[in-house]
Amino acid sequence: MTIEKPFSQASENNKQAILEIIKEVFCQPTTVWEIGSGTGQHACHFAANLPHVRWQATDRQDNIPGIRLWLDQAQLSNLEPPLMLDVCDTAWPCRAIDGLFTANTLHIMSWDEVRILFERLDRYLRVGASVCFYGPFNYHGTYTSESNARFDQWLKSRNPLSGIRHFEDVVALASAIDLDLQADHAMPANNRLLVFKRGERKSC
C-alpha cells in the first residue's frame, strides 16, 4: 500500500517563527527529542537549520510512516530515524533527555495525559535540559483571543477531554519537577512558546 506524504499547513506557517526562538535555546550541540512530531515537517526544518543538533522525532505508531517519508526525503545526517512513543508508555525508548520540543500537543492530550507527560519528564530529563512547549494557552482562566475560544470549542466537540490548557497549570506541573520558566514568547496566530530549563532537584 502506498503511503501519501502528509502535510500540515499550520506547521508550514509556524516553522520559521519557532526556529527563530529555538535556535537560541538549542544553541549548543545536543540531542533534542520532539514529542508528537506529526507530519515530520518541523523535524526536517529544524534539523536543516540547526546542524549542531541531533533531532529525534517521535510519535504514535500511526504517524511514523508519514514522518519517515519526510525524513527520507530530507536526507539529513543529524535527523535520527523516528521512534514510536506514546507519552503514556511506562518506559520511553531513551535513557535520558538533554533537550525537548513539542508543538500543539498539550491541547490534544487529556489533562491526565498531560500530567503523565510531566511525570515521564521528571524521570528522563537531565539537569540543565531545555524544554520548549509551543501552542495556545489561556491566561488567568481567560482565552487570549476569540479565535482561540472557537478553537477550544472545536477541540472539545471532537474530544471533551482535550482543550486549551491554562498557562498557570502548566507552569505548576513544570515547577513540581524543577523546570523553571525561562521565557514566554508571543507567537503568530495567538500561540505562545514557553521555554523551561531543569534545575537541580530541590531538597525538602
N, C-alpha and C positions, 0 to 999 in steps of 0.2 A: 504494500500500500504506500502510495506517495504521500509524503507529509508536506503540507504547504507551509512555507516560511511565514511565521507570524509577524504582525506589525502593529505597533501601538503609536497612534498619532500623538498622544499625550507624552509618551517617552521621547518622541522626536522633538516635541515642542520644549520640553524642560531640560533636556540633557546638557545643553551648554550652560545654562544658568546654574545648574547643580555643579557642573565641573568647575566653574569659577570659584565656588566655595570649597569643594573638597580637595582641590589641588593645593590649597593652603593647609588643610587639615592633614592630608596624607602626603606630606612634602618629603618624607624620608623613606628609604627603601623598606618595604614591609609587605605583608600579605593581607589583603582586605577581603573579608568574607561578605558576600552580598546575599542577604536573606530575601527570598522571593524575587528572583531575577526576572520573572515574567517572560517576555519575549527574548531577552538577551541583548536588546539594543543598548541599554545602559552599560552593560559589561563591556561590550565592544568599544563604545565611545570612550569610556573612562580608561580602559587599558591602552587604547591607542594614544591617548594624550597624557598618560602617566606611566611612561616606560620603566620607571624605577619601582613600580608597584606590581606585585603579582596579584591578579584578580581572580577570586574564586566564586564563580556563580553557583547558586544553589536554588532549588525549588522543589515542589512536589513532583512526583513522577510524571503526571500528565503534561507538564510544561518542559520537561527535559529534552525531548526530541526537537522541539522548536528552538530552544536555546542552542542546542548543538548545531543546528543549521546556521545560525548567525556566527557562532564561534568558528565553525569550519570555514566559512567564507572569509572571516577576518584574518585568519592565519597569523595570529599574534603570539609570539613566544612567551609573553607574560600573562596569557589567558589560560588558566587551568581548565581541564575538562569539567563540565558541570556535574555537580553532585546532587543526588536526591536527598532532600532534607525537609521534614515537616517539623516545625518548632516544637510540637508536642512529643516528638520522638524522645524516648527515655535517654538514649545516647546519640550524640551527634558524631558525624564522621571526622572528628578532629581531636587533637589533644589540648590545644589552646588557641586562642584568637587574639591577634595583636591589633586588628582594625576591623570595623564592621560598618556596613552601609545597608540601609533598607529604604525603599521608596514605596509609598502608597500601600502599605501592608497593615498598619495598625487599625485602620478603619474597616478593613476587610475581615480581620480576625474578630472573634468574640472577645469580650473582656477577659474571660477565663484564659483564652489562648494568649492574650497579651501578657497576662500575669505569668503564665508558663514561660513565655519568651524571656522575661526578665529573670526567672528562676534559672533557666539554662545559661543566660549570660553571666549570672553570678558564678556558675560553675566553670565556664570556659574562658572568660575574659581575663587577660593578663593585667597586672598593674601597669598603668600607663597607656592602656589601649584607648584609642579614639573611636567613638561611636557616633554615627550620623543617622538621624531619622528625618525623612522627607515626607511631607504630606500636609493635609489640612488639620488644624487644631482649633478647638474652642478655647476662649479665654474668659475667666470669671463666669463660667457657665453660659456664655453667650457666643453665638455664631459671629464670625468676623465679616460676613457678607451674606446677602440674600442668596447668592449662587451656592454658597456652602450649605445654607439651610435647605435649599431644594435638593442638593446632592445628598445630604443626610437623609432626607425623606425617601429619596430613591433607593439608597442603600438599605434602609430599614424595610422597604417594600419587598426587596429581594430576600433579605435575611434579617429578621428582627434583632438578632444578636450582634449585628455589625453596626457601624456608625462612627461618626467623627468623635475622636477622643478629646478629653479635656487636658489641656496643657498641664495644669496643676497635678492631675492624677498621674500623668506620665512621669513628670519630674519627681513625684513622690516615690514611684516604683524605682526610678533610677537612683535616687538618693539612698534607698534602702540597701542597694548593692554597691554603694560607694562610687556611683557615677555622678560626677559633678558637672553641672551645666556650664559650658564654656561660652556658648553663643546661641542666639535665637535670631536667625536671619529671615527677613521677609523675602518671599519669592513670588514669581509671577503666578497669576490665576488664584490668588488668595491662599497660597500654600506657604509653609514655613520649612526651614531646615534647622533642626536642633542638633547642636554639637555637644557631646559629652566626653569627658575623659575620666578614666578609672583611677582613683587614688588608692592609697594603702588602706587596708582593712582597719576600720576604727576600732579601738579597744573599748570595752564596756567600762 
